[in-house]
Amino acid sequence: MRKSALSREEMLDRLLEVFRQKGFEGASLVDLMQATSLQKGSLYHHFPGGKGEMAEAVLAHVERLFEAMVFAPLREATTAANGLAAMSRALESYFASGAKVCLPALMGLGASRDQFGAAIEGFFERWIDTLAETLAKDGMPAEQALFASEQMVADIQGGIVLARALGRTEPFLRALGRVRAPTAGAE
């Protein structure tokens, strides 16, 4: 068995892209082997539980990426506006201005929801809760902050869907603009 030239993180990044493009159900073992440049035995050496273990590892990888890129900056921001701006910049980069799908959202829509539901729910609950805590920094009441954070995450996810469906980034970028300035146009 040949040792992988890829680090674990690189392997997870490549598997992430396959799952983003094909979904859990649509990703074949051949797709996963080609993405990682590993033969079946080597891939199963790294993930003895097969494709399910790969997807679990990728979802955990996405959570770690969001911790570094989104959740930590939100928590560390001194104002909600600073946190929202940092989150928006990170999301624009991570989702390639709306060209890439959100894997937890994609998996939450398919049959894989049953298998990975706890991880998917945990990811979105953490995002919403962290965002709500950030909104409360400027004095927004907790219940209002929770509602607003749910709306923002829904707007971002909807922007991704529209950007992908229409083949242009503007819906996603407009959603991020609304997140950066949540009170703009509200009245």
C-alpha positions in Angstrom: 0.0 0.0 0.0 1.5 3.3 -1.1 1.6 6.1 1.4 -0.5 9.1 0.5 1.5 12.2 -0.6 -1.5 14.2 0.6 -1.9 15.5 4.2 -5.1 14.6 6.0 -6.4 18.1 5.5 -5.6 18.1 1.7 -7.4 14.7 1.5 -10.4 16.1 3.2 -10.5 19.2 1.0 -10.5 17.0 -2.1 -13.2 14.7 -0.7 -15.2 17.9 0.2 -15.2 19.0 -3.4 -16.4 15.6 -4.6 -19.3 15.6 -2.1 -20.1 19.3 -3.0 -20.2 18.4 -6.7 -22.0 15.1 -6.6 -23.7 14.9 -3.2 -23.2 12.0 -0.8 -25.4 9.7 -2.8 -23.9 10.6 -6.1 -20.2 10.3 -5.1 -18.9 7.0 -6.2 -15.8 5.2 -4.8 -14.1 5.9 -8.2 -14.8 9.6 -7.8 -13.4 9.6 -4.3 -10.3 7.6 -5.4 -9.6 9.9 -8.3 -9.9 13.0 -6.2 -7.4 11.7 -3.7 -5.2 9.8 -6.1 -5.5 6.8 -3.8 -6.4 3.2 -4.6 -9.3 1.6 -2.9 -7.1 -0.1 -0.3 -5.3 3.1 0.6 -8.6 5.0 0.8 -10.1 2.4 3.1 -6.9 2.4 5.2 -7.6 6.1 5.9 -11.4 5.6 6.2 -12.1 2.0 7.3 -15.8 2.8 7.5 -16.0 3.6 3.8 -17.9 6.5 2.2 -19.9 7.1 5.3 -16.8 7.7 7.4 -15.4 9.9 4.7 -18.5 12.1 4.8 -18.4 12.2 8.6 -14.8 13.3 8.4 -15.5 15.9 5.8 -18.5 17.3 7.8 -16.2 17.6 10.8 -13.6 19.3 8.6 -16.2 21.8 7.4 -17.0 22.5 11.0 -13.3 23.2 11.8 -13.0 25.4 8.8 -16.1 27.4 9.9 -14.7 27.6 13.4 -11.6 29.3 12.2 -13.1 31.4 9.4 -16.6 32.3 10.7 -17.4 31.3 14.3 -14.2 32.6 16.0 -14.2 35.9 14.2 -17.8 36.4 15.1 -17.1 35.7 18.8 -14.0 37.9 18.8 -15.6 40.9 17.1 -16.2 43.8 19.5 -19.3 44.9 17.6 -22.0 43.1 15.6 -21.0 45.2 12.5 -17.4 44.0 12.7 -18.5 40.4 13.2 -20.9 40.5 10.3 -18.3 42.1 8.0 -15.7 39.4 9.0 -18.3 36.6 8.4 -19.3 38.0 5.1 -15.7 38.2 3.8 -15.0 34.7 5.0 -18.2 33.3 3.4 -17.5 35.1 0.1 -14.1 33.5 0.0 -15.2 30.0 1.2 -18.2 29.8 -1.2 -16.2 31.3 -4.1 -18.8 34.2 -4.3 -21.6 31.6 -4.5 -20.0 29.2 -7.0 -19.6 26.5 -4.4 -22.5 24.9 -2.4 -22.7 24.5 1.3 -22.1 20.8 1.9 -24.1 20.5 5.2 -27.0 22.2 3.5 -26.7 19.9 0.4 -26.6 16.8 2.6 -29.5 18.1 4.7 -31.7 18.1 1.6 -30.9 14.6 0.4 -31.5 11.1 1.7 -28.1 11.4 3.6 -30.0 13.7 6.0 -31.1 10.6 8.0 -27.5 9.4 8.3 -25.8 12.7 9.1 -28.6 14.7 10.6 -27.0 15.3 14.0 -23.8 16.7 12.4 -25.8 18.8 10.0 -28.1 20.2 12.7 -25.2 20.8 15.0 -23.4 22.8 12.3 -26.4 25.1 11.6 -27.3 25.5 15.3 -23.8 26.5 16.1 -23.7 29.0 13.2 -27.1 30.5 14.2 -26.2 30.6 17.9 -22.8 32.2 17.3 -24.3 34.8 15.0 -27.1 35.5 17.5 -24.5 36.1 20.3 -22.7 38.5 18.0 -25.9 40.4 17.2 -26.6 40.7 20.9 -23.3 42.5 21.5 -24.9 45.7 20.3 -27.8 45.3 22.6 -30.2 43.4 20.4 -32.6 41.3 22.6 -31.7 37.6 22.6 -35.0 36.4 21.0 -34.7 39.0 18.2 -31.0 38.2 17.7 -31.9 34.5 17.3 -34.6 35.3 14.8 -32.3 37.7 12.9 -29.5 35.1 12.8 -31.8 32.4 11.4 -33.0 34.9 8.7 -29.4 35.7 7.8 -28.3 32.1 7.5 -31.4 31.4 5.5 -30.7 34.4 3.2 -27.1 33.3 2.7 -28.1 29.7 1.9 -30.8 31.0 -0.5 -28.3 33.2 -2.1 -26.0 30.2 -2.7 -28.9 28.2 -4.2 -29.9 31.1 -6.5 -26.3 31.8 -7.5 -25.8 28.1 -8.5 -29.2 27.8 -10.2 -28.8 31.0 -12.2 -25.1 30.6 -12.9 -24.2 34.0 -11.6 -22.8 35.2 -8.3 -25.0 38.3 -7.8 -27.7 36.7 -5.7 -25.2 35.4 -3.2 -23.2 38.7 -3.1 -26.5 40.6 -2.6 -27.4 38.2 0.3 -24.0 38.9 1.9 -24.6 42.7 1.4 -27.9 42.4 3.3 -26.0 40.5 6.1 -23.3 43.2 6.3 -26.0 45.9 6.7 -29.0 44.1 8.2 -30.9 47.3 9.0 -30.4 48.8 5.5 -33.8 49.1 3.8 -35.7 47.8 6.9 -38.6 50.0 7.9 
